[in-house]
Amino acid sequence: MHQKVTFSFVKKEIRILMLEDNVADAELIRFALREGGLLFSLKRVDSKTAFLKELDTNTPDVILLDYALPGFDGFSALSLAQQHYPDLPFIFVTGTLGEEVVIEMLKSGATDYVLKTRLSRLVPAVLRALREKEDRLQRRKTEEQLRKSHQQLRALSVYLQHIREDERIRISRQVHDELGQSLTGLKMDLYWLSSRVPKQLRELHDKAKSMSHHIDTTIQTVRRISTELRPGILDDLGLVAALEWQAHEFQKRTGIHCLVTSDIKAAILDEDLNTAFFRIFQETLTNIIRHAEATKVTVHLQKQRGHLTLHVHDNGRGITEAQITNTKSIGLLGMRERAALLGGKITITGAPGKGTTVLVRIPLTHPSPRPHSKQAATDAPTSKRNTARAEEAPRAKTSRAQAHRRKTKPPGQVGRPLRGRRNSGRAQAP
């Protein structure tokens, strides 16, 4: 009695479908499988109709095919089976074959072939084919899990970026409105108080002027912080104006000449597109300050073949390939991620002594980066914005009433914050 062979990947009896018209050869194959200690059930068919019927009713674990059959050859059977069950192992069990036929057979998708004169190879071939099938299925399952994990991380990245932008807007509005209005009121109160101090008390008047100057400086600081969090010019005047303003601020702060040109005529583009390009541009300028040692930066924005393209070049020392591929470079990773979320791409090149070039390409008709599956989550920041707008109204009304009651207005007083749409209440960029 032959002992049954068991393997970790064989959980149950192996179902074998055999396409063979010769009964004697079929029995020899059955005997070879039994002698090899394989636990199996075998179904033999000898026609196309029976073959297709058996495939549909009882899907096998492995298929054994004869190469040449009257009216229905093994290649035709292989092609038909692969259309419906591409993962099934196909082993040709046939007579003498030429080398060209064997090569064509394997190219067509056959797992292996065994000559009828060497049936001792059949059981190892079957077991190897089943093992390879399990490996393919496991690899496919792992790849699918990896793909889903990547999608979840991408969705999380989208959500976090929108949360961050919404928080920037909320904080920018609160800083400008709360501190700006309080400081303006404080300056008006100081002027009121100063106007009632006798003129001969010069020391008190000088102190009041010093305090007024300090309040003005603080108001400018509040405006700067609010604008850096979310420049209102980006939402009001569009991407081109925001890039020019950022370049001007960069040049004023660093002394590095920065020239922005554009072929874009439309002032306002898609909000997600505006935010992505502006934040990528900001990060690019930050990298230039930190690493480039440049004296000049040229920026060009244009529409090109359905894409919006931003080209930034500096004349610095040039980024190296190691720096481009460095996984610890969070800034570059963030830039690539922002572009990828909108179906775009960032190309970074550099040459020693010739500077660095950053090319950003994002399609104008890009998919929405906001994940539909997280609609409730993305609605939360929107609700916060609506609540903030609702809370603004009574504060604005009170502020106007207080200003109306005051008869005088000190020179150099900052005007009441402009109110608009999403970026309402923020300080306007120069």
C-alpha positions as a printed Julia matrix, in Angstrom:
430×3 Matrix{Float64}:
   0.0     0.0     0.0
   1.33    3.42   -0.98
   1.33    6.13    1.65
  -0.6     9.27    0.7
   1.55   12.37    0.18
   0.37   15.5     2.01
   1.65   19.04    1.56
   0.94   22.25    3.45
  -0.6    23.91    0.39
  -2.86   20.93   -0.39
  -5.82   21.39    1.93
  -8.07   18.84    0.29
  -8.27   16.26   -2.47
  -6.78   17.56   -5.71
  -9.33   17.84   -8.51
  -7.78   17.0   -11.86
  -9.38   17.51  -15.26
  -7.8    15.43  -18.03
  -8.33   16.11  -21.73
  -7.35   12.79  -23.32
  -8.98   10.73  -26.06
  -6.91    7.56  -25.54
  -8.36    5.46  -22.73
  -5.2     3.41  -22.29
  -3.03    6.53  -21.94
  -5.54    7.96  -19.46
  -5.23    4.84  -17.3
  -1.45    5.02  -17.4
  -1.61    8.65  -16.24
  -4.04    7.72  -13.46
  -1.73    4.91  -12.37
   1.31    7.23  -12.35
  -0.55    9.73  -10.15
  -1.6     6.96   -7.76
   1.9     5.51   -7.64
   3.23    8.93   -6.78
   1.11    8.9    -3.62
  -1.12   11.81   -4.71
  -4.56   12.22   -3.18
  -6.76   13.17   -6.13
  -9.98   12.79   -8.06
  -9.73   12.68  -11.86
 -12.29   13.44  -14.54
 -11.46   12.53  -18.14
 -13.06   14.26  -21.14
 -12.3    13.89  -24.84
 -14.28   16.66  -26.56
 -14.61   20.42  -26.52
 -18.21   20.33  -25.3
 -17.43   18.03  -22.38
 -14.32   20.05  -21.54
 -16.18   23.36  -21.31
 -19.04   21.8   -19.36
 -16.68   20.31  -16.79
 -14.88   23.64  -16.42
 -18.14   25.4   -15.62
 -19.62   22.81  -13.27
 -16.56   21.52  -11.42
 -13.61   23.89  -11.58
 -10.46   21.75  -11.29
  -7.25   22.46   -9.4
  -5.07   21.43  -12.32
  -5.65   20.5   -15.99
  -3.75   17.78  -17.84
  -3.9    18.18  -21.63
  -2.91   16.03  -24.56
  -1.21   18.04  -27.27
  -2.97   16.51  -30.28
  -6.63   15.49  -30.28
  -8.94   14.82  -33.24
 -10.82   18.08  -33.93
  -9.8    19.75  -30.67
  -6.11   20.27  -29.88
  -4.49   21.13  -26.58
  -3.64   24.71  -27.61
  -7.32   25.48  -28.26
  -8.27   23.98  -24.89
  -5.56   26.0   -23.18
  -6.78   29.24  -24.78
 -10.41   28.58  -23.81
  -9.56   27.71  -20.21
  -7.28   30.72  -19.75
 -10.08   33.1   -20.72
 -12.12   32.03  -17.7
  -9.52   30.6   -15.29
  -6.12   32.21  -15.96
  -4.66   30.99  -12.66
  -5.26   27.3   -13.29
  -2.09   25.24  -13.84
  -1.95   23.62  -17.32
   0.32   20.64  -17.84
   0.67   19.03  -21.24
   1.02   15.24  -21.05
   1.84   14.14  -24.57
   4.09   12.16  -26.85
   7.39   13.25  -28.36
   7.53   16.99  -29.03
   9.95   19.17  -30.93
  11.81   21.98  -29.2
   9.93   24.7   -31.1
   6.57   23.2   -30.08
   7.63   23.09  -26.42
   8.74   26.74  -26.49
   5.48   27.82  -28.14
   3.55   25.77  -25.6
   5.2    27.48  -22.62
   4.83   30.92  -24.21
   1.1    30.26  -24.6
   0.72   29.89  -20.84
   1.35   26.22  -20.13
   2.82   25.57  -16.71
   4.84   22.51  -17.7
   4.91   19.49  -20.0
   5.53   15.81  -19.33
   6.23   13.16  -21.95
   4.1    10.04  -21.76
   7.3     8.02  -21.85
   8.46    9.7   -18.61
   5.36    9.74  -16.4
   7.53    9.55  -13.27
   7.87   13.35  -13.64
   4.11   13.89  -13.55
   3.53   14.03   -9.77
   6.45   16.45   -9.11
   5.19   18.6   -12.01
   1.66   18.68  -10.57
   2.88   19.54   -7.07
   5.19   22.25   -8.38
   2.37   23.72  -10.48
   0.05   23.83   -7.47
   2.75   25.41   -5.32
   3.39   28.09   -7.96
  -0.35   28.73   -8.18
  -0.56   29.25   -4.4
   2.46   31.58   -4.56
   0.83   33.63   -7.32
  -2.44   33.91   -5.44
  -0.63   34.89   -2.23
   1.47   37.46   -4.08
  -1.62   38.88   -5.74
  -3.38   39.07   -2.37
  -0.37   40.83   -0.86
  -0.24   43.29   -3.77
  -3.95   43.99   -3.37
  -3.49   44.62    0.35
  -0.56   46.9    -0.42
  -2.62   48.77   -3.03
  -5.49   49.26   -0.57
  -3.06   50.37    2.11
  -1.54   52.88   -0.33
  -5.01   54.17   -1.21
  -5.88   54.57    2.46
  -2.64   56.43    3.15
  -3.25   58.66    0.13
  -6.81   59.37    1.33
  -5.46   60.14    4.8
  -2.86   62.46    3.3
  -5.58   64.28    1.35
  -7.72   64.62    4.44
  -4.85   65.89    6.6
  -3.83   68.45    3.98
  -7.36   69.82    3.75
  -7.65   69.84    7.53
  -4.38   71.77    7.73
  -5.5    74.32    5.15
  -8.85   74.77    6.89
  -7.09   75.22   10.23
  -4.76   77.79    8.68
  -7.77   79.71    7.37
  -9.57   79.53   10.72
  -6.54   80.59   12.75
  -5.69   83.33   10.23
  -9.21   84.75   10.51
  -9.24   84.6    14.29
  -5.8    86.18   14.6
  -6.75   89.0    12.25
 -10.26   89.59   13.56
  -9.79   89.1    17.29
  -6.34   90.62   17.72
  -6.68   93.14   14.9
  -9.97   94.54   16.15
  -8.78   94.54   19.78
  -5.6    96.4    18.86
  -7.52   98.9    16.75
  -9.91   99.54   19.64
  -6.99   99.86   22.02
  -5.36  102.46   19.78
  -8.6   104.45   19.58
  -8.91  104.36   23.38
  -5.28  105.47   23.69
  -5.93  108.41   21.34
  -9.04  109.34   23.31
  -7.03  109.26   26.52
  -4.12  111.19   25.0
  -6.43  113.94   23.71
  -7.6   114.63   27.26
  -4.13  114.92   28.79
  -3.01  118.53   29.26
  -0.51  119.64   26.6
   2.04  120.76   29.16
   2.5   117.14   30.33
   4.98  116.32   27.55
   6.23  113.16   29.21
   2.76  111.6    29.13
   2.25  112.63   25.49
   5.59  111.08   24.5
   4.65  107.9    26.32
   1.31  107.8    24.52
   3.05  108.21   21.14
   5.45  105.41   22.0
   2.57  103.15   22.96
   0.73  104.07   19.76
   3.82  103.2    17.7
   4.11   99.88   19.53
   0.45   99.11   18.79
   1.02   99.92   15.09
   3.98   97.52   15.01
   1.91   94.82   16.68
  -0.91   95.34   14.17
   1.58   94.87   11.31
   2.88   91.71   12.99
  -0.68   90.38   13.28
  -1.23   91.11    9.6
   2.0    89.36    8.65
   1.19   86.24   10.71
  -2.35   86.12    9.3
  -1.11   86.51    5.73
   1.57   83.86    6.11
  -0.99   81.4     7.42
  -3.23   81.9     4.37
  -2.67   84.87    2.05
  -6.0    86.4     1.09
  -4.57   87.37   -2.28
  -4.56   83.7    -3.29
  -8.35   83.46   -2.97
  -9.18   87.0    -4.06
  -6.83   87.65   -6.99
  -5.72   84.16   -7.95
  -2.57   82.11   -8.32
  -0.51   84.47  -10.5
  -0.93   87.41   -8.13
  -0.16   85.17   -5.14
   3.05   83.9    -6.76
   4.14   87.47   -7.56
   3.41   88.58   -4.0
   5.3    85.61   -2.54
   8.26   86.28   -4.86
   8.27   89.94   -3.76
   8.25   88.94   -0.09
  11.02   86.41   -0.75
  13.15   89.01   -2.53
  12.55   91.61    0.18
  13.47   89.16    2.94
  16.52   87.49    1.35
  17.84   89.96   -1.24
  17.7    87.21   -3.9
  16.29   88.59   -7.15
  13.08   86.69   -8.04
  11.26   87.24  -11.34
   7.79   85.79  -12.01
   6.32   85.59  -15.52
   3.09   83.96  -16.64
   1.03   83.19  -19.73
  -2.12   82.65  -17.65
  -4.91   85.11  -18.39
  -7.56   83.72  -16.05
  -7.18   85.27  -12.61
  -8.99   82.62  -10.58
  -8.3    78.93  -11.07
  -9.52   75.86   -9.22
  -9.08   76.21   -5.45
  -7.23   72.91   -5.02
  -4.98   73.79   -7.96
  -4.23   77.23   -6.52
  -3.38   75.83   -3.1
  -1.17   73.02   -4.46
   0.89   75.28   -6.72
   1.23   78.01   -4.09
   2.36   75.64   -1.33
   4.8    73.87   -3.69
   6.2    77.27   -4.68
   6.58   78.26   -1.03
   8.47   75.04   -0.26
  10.68   75.55   -3.32
  11.65   79.04   -2.16
  12.32   77.69    1.33
  14.71   75.1    -0.12
  16.45   77.81   -2.15
  17.02   79.86    1.01
  18.37   76.88    2.94
  20.5    75.08    0.38
  20.91   76.78   -3.0
  23.21   79.74   -2.27
  21.57   81.41   -5.27
  21.46   85.07   -6.31
  18.65   84.83   -8.87
  15.42   82.87   -9.27
  13.22   82.79  -12.38
   9.64   81.54  -12.25
   7.33   80.86  -15.17
   3.7    79.7   -15.03
   1.93   78.55  -18.19
  -0.77   76.32  -19.62
   0.62   73.56  -21.78
  -1.32   70.71  -23.43
  -4.06   70.54  -20.85
  -1.65   70.96  -17.95
  -0.71   73.86  -15.72
   3.08   74.04  -15.54
   5.28   75.86  -13.03
   8.97   76.19  -13.87
  11.31   77.42  -11.12
  15.04   77.76  -11.75
  17.79   79.17   -9.54
  21.45   79.84  -10.3
  22.72   78.23   -7.1
  25.1    75.37   -6.5
  22.73   72.72   -7.89
  20.96   69.84   -6.14
  22.58   66.4    -6.26
  20.93   63.11   -7.18
  21.44   61.86   -3.63
  19.54   64.86   -2.27
  16.7    64.35   -4.76
  16.23   60.7    -3.8
  16.81   61.18   -0.08
  13.83   59.65    1.73
  14.45   61.93    4.73
  13.79   65.04    2.65
  10.3    65.71    3.97
   9.94   68.94    2.0
  10.5    67.27   -1.38
   8.24   64.37   -0.41
   5.49   66.8     0.54
   5.83   68.62   -2.78
   5.59   65.36   -4.74
   2.6    64.25   -2.69
   0.71   67.49   -3.29
   1.2    67.16   -7.03
   0.37   63.43   -7.08
  -2.93   64.02   -5.26
  -4.1    66.03   -8.29
  -2.7    63.59  -10.84
   0.43   65.69  -11.4
   4.15   65.2   -11.26
   7.23   67.07  -10.06
  10.58   66.77  -11.82
  13.68   68.05  -10.03
  17.02   68.34  -11.8
  20.31   69.97  -10.89
  23.88   70.36  -12.08
  26.91   71.42  -10.02
  27.39   75.16  -10.36
  24.45   75.51  -12.77
  21.57   75.61  -10.33
  18.42   73.61   -9.75
  15.24   73.37  -11.79
  11.85   72.36  -10.38
   9.14   71.54  -12.92
   5.58   71.04  -11.67
   2.94   69.67  -14.06
  -0.67   69.16  -12.95
  -3.6    68.53  -15.32
  -6.21   71.28  -15.43
  -9.01   68.7   -15.4
  -7.7    66.8   -12.41
  -9.68   64.39  -10.2
 -11.0    65.86   -6.99
  -8.5    65.1    -4.22
 -11.19   65.07   -1.54
 -12.06   61.41   -0.76
 -15.78   60.67   -1.16
 -15.58   57.93    1.45
 -14.59   60.56    4.03
 -17.33   63.03    3.17
 -18.45   63.34    6.76
 -14.89   64.0     7.84
 -14.3    66.63    5.19
 -17.61   68.28    6.02
 -16.41   68.96    9.58
 -13.96   71.74    8.66
 -16.59   73.28    6.4
 -19.0    73.37    9.31
 -16.33   75.1    11.38
 -15.9    77.73    8.69
 -19.64   78.33    8.53
 -19.79   78.6    12.31
 -16.9    81.07   12.3
 -18.7    83.2     9.7
 -21.86   83.16   11.77
 -19.92   84.23   14.84
 -18.29   87.07   12.9
 -21.54   88.92   12.21
 -22.4    90.04   15.79
 -18.75   90.92   16.47
 -18.59   93.06   13.33
 -21.84   94.79   14.2
 -20.62   95.59   17.72
 -17.31   96.86   16.37
 -19.05   99.22   13.92
 -21.34  100.55   16.65
 -18.39  101.26   18.92
 -16.55  103.05   16.13
 -19.61  105.16   15.35
 -19.91  106.31   18.95
 -16.38  107.66   18.91
 -16.3   111.17   17.49
 -12.64  111.2    16.63
 -10.31  108.85   14.81
  -6.57  108.85   15.47
  -4.2   109.4    12.57
  -2.69  106.23   11.12
  -5.53  104.06   12.45
  -5.86  100.78   10.64
  -9.09  100.34    8.74
 -11.69   97.81    9.66
 -10.87   94.34    8.27
 -12.22   93.7     4.79
 -14.83   91.01    4.59
 -15.26   88.74    1.65
 -15.82   85.11    1.03
 -13.85   82.18    2.34
 -10.82   84.26    3.31
 -12.91   87.1     4.81
 -11.39   89.04    7.64
  -7.77   88.3     6.74
  -5.22   91.0     6.16
  -4.67   91.72    2.5
  -1.21   91.13    1.08
   0.76   94.12   -0.14
